[in-house]
Structures are given as C-alpha cells and as structure tokens.
Amino acid sequence: MRARVLAVVEETPGIILSDIARNLGITRNAATYQVRVLAQSKLLTVVRENGIVRAYLPGVRHSCASSGI
C-alpha cells in the first residue's frame, strides 16, 4: 500500500489526502495513516496549507508555510 501511495504522490505532487484515498480506493483515515508513516520515514514531505494537507516527495519544491499532519 505504501508503494502505491508513493506512486500517486510522485504522479501528482501536492495531492491532498482525500484524493490519495479516492485514487487508491481506501478510506481517508487509511490514507492519513499511510502518509503519516511515510512522512515519519522521510519518504514523503507533508505540508499543511490553509488547513489542507498536501503530500510531496522529498526534494520537490512547494510553496508552503508549515509542515506536518
């Protein structure tokens, strides 16, 4: 599942959690868990932007103010 999450984020940098869930056919809670584990392992960068959580691969440039789920 984590490999699928990484593939979706690689395909769509800055994707929001609900879109990850929709693309993979999983619940938003499951997507949140998978993204959190990947972020803790430094395989994803998670950015909270105006209350919306976006996921990026490390090193991908983004214009965010704060990070974290």
SVG drawing of the C-alpha trace seen along z (x, -y; Angstrom):
<svg xmlns="http://www.w3.org/2000/svg" viewBox="-13 -30 29 32">
<polyline fill="none" stroke="black" stroke-width="0.4" points="0.0,0.0 2.8,-2.5 4.4,-1.9 1.0,-2.8 0.8,-5.9 4.3,-7.0 3.4,-6.3 0.3,-8.5 2.2,-11.3 5.0,-11.0 2.4,-11.3 0.6,-14.3 2.9,-16.3 0.9,-18.3 -2.0,-15.8 -4.4,-16.2 -5.2,-13.2 -8.8,-12.8 -7.6,-12.5 -5.0,-9.9 -7.8,-7.9 -10.1,-8.3 -7.3,-7.2 -6.4,-4.2 -10.0,-3.2 -9.2,-3.4 -10.7,-5.5 -9.3,-8.9 -8.2,-7.6 -6.2,-4.8 -4.6,-7.4 -3.8,-9.6 -2.1,-6.7 -0.1,-5.6 1.1,-9.2 2.0,-9.7 4.1,-6.5 5.8,-7.5 6.5,-11.1 8.0,-9.7 10.3,-7.6 11.3,-10.7 9.9,-9.2 7.3,-11.9 7.1,-15.6 3.7,-16.6 2.6,-20.2 -0.4,-21.8 -1.6,-24.7 -4.7,-26.7 -5.9,-23.5 -5.4,-21.3 -2.7,-18.5 -0.7,-18.0 1.9,-15.3 5.1,-15.7 8.2,-13.5 11.2,-14.8 13.1,-17.5 10.1,-18.5 9.7,-22.3 6.5,-23.6 5.4,-27.0 4.1,-26.1 4.3,-27.8 4.1,-25.0 4.6,-21.2 3.1,-18.3 -0.2,-16.3"/>
</svg>
